[in-house]
Amino acid sequence: MAEEKLALPKIQAAGLMKQYMSDYFYELNEAATTKKQKIAWCTSVGPAEILRAMGFLVHFPENHGAMLGATRMATDMIPEANAIGYSPDICSYLTADVGAYLKGVTPLSKAYPGIDSVPKPDVLVYNTNQCRDVQDWFMWYGREFKVPVLGIHTHRGVGDVRGEHTASIAKQMEALIPPLEEISGRKFDMDEMKRVLALSRECSELWKKVLDTAAAVPSPITFFDGTIHMGPAVVLRGTQRAVDYYKVLLAELEQRIQDKVAAVPGEKFRLYWEGMPVWGRLRDHSMLFASHKTNVLASTYCNSWIFSDFDPAEPFESMARAYTKLFIVRSDDAKELYIKDMIRFFKVDGIIYHDAKTCPNNSNCRYGMPQRLEKETGVPSLIINGDLNDLRLISDEQTKTNVEAFIEQLEEKK
C-alpha cells in the first residue's frame, strides 16, 4: 500500500518511555516472584494513588488488554473466555485478558524476556466509572486467585458534578483504607497520600500540556502518538518517573512547534477522534490518514488521564471529583459541550467516531450525538465500525473506502 512508504517524524522521547515501561514491568515481575512487595490490580482510572500511597505495586489489566490488542493476539484469546461463558458482545479487553490467562500467554513475554505471566495480585480494586464490565472482570480474577476484591461504584449520566456526587465517592474511597491496611500490613499515611497525589497532579498537568500541543498548526503530535505515549500517565502516575518523562516529551514537542515540524508532513486537514482506538490497527490507521495529509490529532480517549481536580490539600474529595468528571460517566449534554470545546481549541475540520462493537460505554455515536453536533457546529463527522481488540469485527477495506470518501468531502468543503 502507498501509505506504507510514508516516513513520519519519530518522537525521540519514545526510547526513554520504553525504558521506564520496561523498569515498571520488571519491578512488578520481581515482586510477584520474590513476594517482597504486595501487588494490587487496579482499573485504569481507578484509585491508583491510594494503592501507591499504601506501598502496593500496581498492575492495570486494561493496559494488558490494550497490549493484547496492539500485538494482535487478542482475537485468538477472546474465544477462550467465550468458552467459559463470557459473551462475545462484552468488553474485548476483558475477554482477551481472561482468554490469555486461560491459555497461559502474555505479550509481556516477547516484549520483556523473562516475564512469563502477569503478576499475581494480593488485592483487586476497581472503579465502575468506566463500566460494569470491570467489576465482573475483577470478580472473576478474585475467585481465580482467591484474593479480596474491593470496589467503588460511581454515578452515571452525570451533568454538573455536585457535592453529593463527590461526597459519596470520597466516602467509598475512605472505606477502602481499613481492608487495604490489613492486606498491605501497613498503616495509612496521609502525608504519603498527599505526596503521591501531588505527583499524580503534576503528571496530569504535564500530560495535558503534551496533548494541548496539538492545537498548534501544524500539530507536532497525532492521536496515534498519544495512544502510545499515554502509557506512563496510565501505569506510572503517582511516581516521579511519570513526571520526568512528560517533561522530556513536552520539551521535544515544544521544539517541534518552534521548528514548524509537522507530525503529518503537509498537514491539510485536522480531525478529532471520539471513542476507543482500534489497537490492532494503530499504524495502519495512522498511515491511512497521513497519506491524505490528514492528522487525527486529538481525542477524548487520551484526555481521560487528565485529572485537573487533584488537590493534595483534600485528597479524597479531589480524587472523587476528578474521577467523577471522567467523560465516560457524563450526560450527553455534558459530553457535547466538551466536544464543542475540543472542536474550537484544536481547530478541527471533522470528527471520527469509532463505534466499538464491544465497548458501548465508550461509543458515543449510537444515540444521535454526531448528527446533533454537526447541526450545531457545522463540523462533519464519520462513523467507523469496528472494535478496540476483536479484529473479526473490522473491515479494513470498508474503513479505507469510508475514510477516503470523508476526506474528499472535506476537500469539497474547503
Secondary structure, DSSP 8 states (H G I E B T S, - for coil): -GGGG------TTHHHHHHHHHHHHHHHHHHHHH--S-EEEE-TTS-HHHHHHTT-EEE-HHHHHHHHHHTT-HHHHHHHHHHTT--TTS-HHHHHHHHHHHHT--THHHHSTT--S----SEEEEETTS-THHHHHHHHHHHHHT--EEEE---SSBSS--HHHHHHHHHHHHHTHHHHHHHHTS---HHHHHHHHHHHHHHHHHHHHHHHGGGSSS-S--HHHHHHHTHHHHHSTTSHHHHHHHHHHHHHHHHHHHHT--SSTT--EEEEEES---GGGHHHHHHHHHTTTEEEEEETTGGGG--TT--TTSHHHHHHHHHHS-GGGB-HHHHHHHHHHHHHHHT-SEEEEEEETT-GGG---SSSHHHHHHHHH---EEEEEE-SS-GGG--HHHHHHHHHHHHHHHHHH-
